[in-house]
Amino acid sequence: TIMPVEHVLFMKLREMSGDEWKTLHDHAMNLKTQVPGVIEVHFGPTFTTARANGYTHGFRVLLQDRASLEGYGPHASHQTFVGVLNAFRIDPPVCLDWDV
């Protein structure tokens, strides 16, 4: 049975200006229309900082299946997003993937 896949990251990002956030967020949202197999994309800052252990942002992508996840990583649009994202990273993210 082919099952959708959740791809979730918890990140520690530095503070950024409104324009910087818009640029980063736009790159994230573009993944839905530019990467085959991406169904949903959600990205934002936490509002529960007291229990976030220093993590500032969450990122979630729902993909059609594991094959879509395999194609997602090396896709040019994803690599562009990662390049923009890395300018704001404080530490490497925690990344989890699971079947839905």
Secondary structure, DSSP 8 states (H G I E B T S, - for coil): ----EEEEEEE-B----HHHHHHHHHHHHHHHHHSTTEEEEEEEE-S-GGGSTT--EEEEEEESSHHHHHHHTT-HHHHHHHHHHHTTBSS--EEEEEE-
